[in-house]
Amino acid sequence: MHNRLMLLLLVGSGNFGRDAIIERFLNGHENWRFVSIDDDEILLELSAGEEDEETGTVSVDAREFFVNTILQCTKQLQEQNLHIVAACDELPDHLISFLRKDLGDNLLLIHLGDIHMVEKGEEDTYDHFIDTKTCSVKDAEEQLSKLITVP
């Protein structure tokens, strides 16, 4: 068996359970690396006239930066037969579309949580759901392992 994709993106809240699943997954897959996309905001200090008058800073959504970085890392790691598992609580639709357009079948988007946790009409955004409330860390990791391998 071999891996069929370069980026496994886990979306869903609950860092503790997600972190345990990722740790178990990485222990069983030596050619995978982990990146977090959870830092969704950074504050930049700008010169006078460019910043918020009260705080002297501007807030920037850092997820776009992280997604671009992950894409670059994914492509470089592919040359070494390495892959990335990334995780975040949520990711805006435009960034998911960007990833899908760039990676195509080399992206597997998994929602950690029940399908009912996703807004109605957005269920098709995800390739698979793993309900972390009803399955163990071991079961979740086994599901991920089955999803990334092809005969």
C-alpha positions in Angstrom: 0.0 0.0 0.0 1.1 3.6 -0.5 -0.1 7.0 0.3 -2.3 8.7 -2.3 -2.2 12.3 -1.2 0.1 15.0 0.1 -2.1 17.0 2.5 -4.6 15.6 5.1 -6.5 18.6 6.6 -8.4 18.0 9.8 -11.0 20.6 10.6 -13.0 20.7 13.8 -13.0 22.0 17.3 -11.7 20.2 20.4 -7.9 20.4 20.4 -7.4 17.8 23.0 -9.0 15.0 21.1 -7.7 16.2 17.8 -4.1 16.4 19.2 -4.4 12.9 20.5 -5.6 11.6 17.2 -2.8 13.4 15.3 -0.1 12.1 17.8 -1.3 8.6 17.3 -1.5 9.0 13.5 2.1 10.5 13.3 3.4 7.6 15.5 2.1 5.1 12.9 3.1 7.1 9.8 6.7 8.1 9.7 6.4 9.9 6.3 3.9 12.4 7.6 4.6 15.8 9.3 2.2 18.0 11.3 1.4 21.7 10.9 -1.2 23.7 12.9 -3.4 26.4 11.3 -5.1 27.4 14.6 -3.5 30.8 15.1 -6.1 32.7 13.2 -5.1 36.2 14.0 -1.9 38.1 14.3 -1.4 41.7 15.2 0.9 43.9 13.2 2.3 47.2 14.4 2.2 49.8 11.6 3.5 53.3 11.2 1.3 56.3 12.0 -1.8 56.6 9.7 -1.9 52.9 8.7 -3.1 51.4 12.0 -6.1 51.4 14.3 -6.1 54.8 16.0 -6.8 53.3 19.5 -4.5 50.4 19.6 -1.7 51.2 17.1 -2.1 47.8 15.5 -4.0 46.1 12.7 -5.5 42.6 12.9 -4.7 40.2 10.1 -6.2 36.7 9.5 -3.1 34.6 9.5 -4.8 31.5 8.2 -4.2 32.6 4.6 -0.5 32.9 5.3 -0.5 29.4 6.9 -2.4 27.9 4.0 0.1 29.4 1.5 3.0 28.1 3.6 1.5 24.7 3.9 1.1 24.5 0.1 4.8 25.4 -0.4 5.9 22.9 2.2 3.6 20.2 0.8 5.1 20.6 -2.7 8.7 20.5 -1.3 8.1 17.6 1.0 6.5 15.6 -1.9 10.0 15.4 -3.5 11.1 13.5 -0.3 7.9 11.3 -0.3 6.7 13.1 2.8 3.2 14.4 3.5 1.5 16.9 5.8 -1.3 16.5 8.2 -2.6 20.0 9.1 -5.3 20.9 11.6 -7.5 23.9 12.4 -10.8 24.6 14.2 -12.3 26.1 11.1 -11.2 27.4 7.7 -13.0 29.9 5.5 -14.6 28.6 2.3 -12.3 30.6 0.1 -9.2 29.0 1.6 -10.7 25.5 1.2 -11.5 26.3 -2.5 -7.9 27.6 -2.9 -6.5 24.3 -1.5 -8.8 22.1 -3.6 -7.9 24.1 -6.8 -4.2 23.8 -6.1 -4.0 20.2 -4.8 -7.0 18.5 -6.4 -7.0 14.8 -5.4 -3.9 15.3 -3.3 -6.0 16.9 -0.6 -8.2 15.0 1.8 -10.5 17.2 4.0 -11.8 15.6 7.1 -14.2 17.1 9.6 -13.7 15.9 13.1 -17.1 16.0 14.6 -20.7 15.0 13.7 -22.0 15.9 10.3 -24.7 18.0 12.1 -22.0 20.3 13.4 -21.5 21.7 9.8 -23.9 24.3 8.5 -26.7 22.9 6.4 -25.6 22.8 2.7 -21.9 22.6 3.5 -21.7 18.9 4.1 -20.2 18.3 0.6 -17.2 20.5 1.6 -15.7 17.6 3.4 -14.5 14.3 2.0 -15.2 12.5 5.3 -16.6 12.9 8.8 -15.2 11.3 11.9 -17.5 11.7 14.9 -15.0 12.1 17.7 -17.8 12.0 20.3 -18.7 8.4 19.4 -15.4 6.9 18.5 -12.1 6.5 20.4 -8.8 8.0 19.5 -7.7 4.6 18.2 -10.8 4.2 16.0 -10.4 7.8 14.6 -6.7 7.1 13.8 -7.6 3.8 12.1 -10.2 5.6 10.0 -7.6 8.2 8.9 -5.1 5.5 8.1 -7.6 3.7 5.9 -8.5 6.9 4.1 -4.9 7.7 3.1 -4.0 4.4 1.7 -4.8 2.7 -1.5 -4.0 -0.9 -2.5 
